[in-house]
């Protein structure tokens, strides 16, 4: 595998809650004319996997690269059957359905799947007054929750949180949640599409769910819900790494970490790494340089940086995200501790930090 970025296809999903903010507000070009709910920037989900665009590996699926180049792509010593991270842009012009994804243990026990789906939302834009539902209110038991879901009375049992641009929330598997309307999100998560819905409508087209199927859906959801999961939004932990270069740890846990880097024009952004990085541009177009090569990364676009690249340089102005599978001690705790952050603040980034 060459030491060069991989540009991947990004499947587009026209779900009922979508709009046009990924193009109009984020600046992504080349989207369909219809309302877009999600773009799957890097995906190894069965049936919706990414394919390499351009370069010597053009046409190869991400899954095939994981199988052929596991350590060059993912990092020394890595073994796995698929790429472990899924990233998306989500345009919640309308509200998402109230739903959950199982955690790993529940996915294995109930769904007979290798992994569940813990996720995190990094808020790119949100209208004033925007909110999210996330987690069951303290003191609400299973019977009360079930009755409220049957009545579609979500606010009586779920926590409604304010949503602000620049904040992030780490959402463990098993957490009931929804966000929107008028909210634009970058989402990072485990590679899975397992989910259980509480709504009486289908998110694909808004058509009604028949009564028997809906009650079956609720029973499946109740078998996977975690009543004790109550995550909160936070602004992240900032480290200055150069003249006008900021590094913000948005979230971190055993399944993924997400950082947001910004650079002015005084000094370029420089990042060294030993594991695969998903580089996503949420600012103006930038030049991504490494090992004598340079290519443009447009607004609202992503590149997969194989571990074998080891480094990248991006002149400013730049505003980009790096998503990756972390060594929590080396990649997260060590730099934040050196910057003076307490164990309690570091732990607020996610699970197991």
Secondary structure as GFF3:
##gff-version 3
##sequence-region A 1 353
A	DSSP	beta_strand	12	13	.	.	.	ID=ss1
A	DSSP	alpha_helix	21	24	.	.	.	ID=ss2
A	DSSP	beta_strand	38	42	.	.	.	ID=ss3
A	DSSP	alpha_helix	62	68	.	.	.	ID=ss4
A	DSSP	alpha_helix	70	74	.	.	.	ID=ss5
A	DSSP	beta_strand	85	92	.	.	.	ID=ss6
A	DSSP	beta_strand	99	100	.	.	.	ID=ss7
A	DSSP	alpha_helix	104	106	.	.	.	ID=ss8
A	DSSP	pi_helix	107	111	.	.	.	ID=ss9
A	DSSP	beta_strand	119	126	.	.	.	ID=ss10
A	DSSP	beta_strand	131	136	.	.	.	ID=ss11
A	DSSP	alpha_helix	142	150	.	.	.	ID=ss12
A	DSSP	three_ten_helix	154	156	.	.	.	ID=ss13
A	DSSP	beta_strand	158	162	.	.	.	ID=ss14
A	DSSP	beta_strand	168	171	.	.	.	ID=ss15
A	DSSP	beta_strand	177	179	.	.	.	ID=ss16
A	DSSP	beta_strand	183	190	.	.	.	ID=ss17
A	DSSP	beta_strand	196	197	.	.	.	ID=ss18
A	DSSP	alpha_helix	211	224	.	.	.	ID=ss19
A	DSSP	beta_strand	237	242	.	.	.	ID=ss20
A	DSSP	beta_strand	245	252	.	.	.	ID=ss21
A	DSSP	beta_strand	257	263	.	.	.	ID=ss22
A	DSSP	beta_strand	269	272	.	.	.	ID=ss23
A	DSSP	beta_strand	277	281	.	.	.	ID=ss24
A	DSSP	beta_strand	286	290	.	.	.	ID=ss25
A	DSSP	beta_strand	293	297	.	.	.	ID=ss26
A	DSSP	beta_strand	302	305	.	.	.	ID=ss27
A	DSSP	three_ten_helix	307	309	.	.	.	ID=ss28
A	DSSP	beta_strand	311	314	.	.	.	ID=ss29
A	DSSP	beta_strand	318	324	.	.	.	ID=ss30
A	DSSP	pi_helix	328	333	.	.	.	ID=ss31
A	DSSP	alpha_helix	334	338	.	.	.	ID=ss32
A	DSSP	alpha_helix	343	347	.	.	.	ID=ss33
###
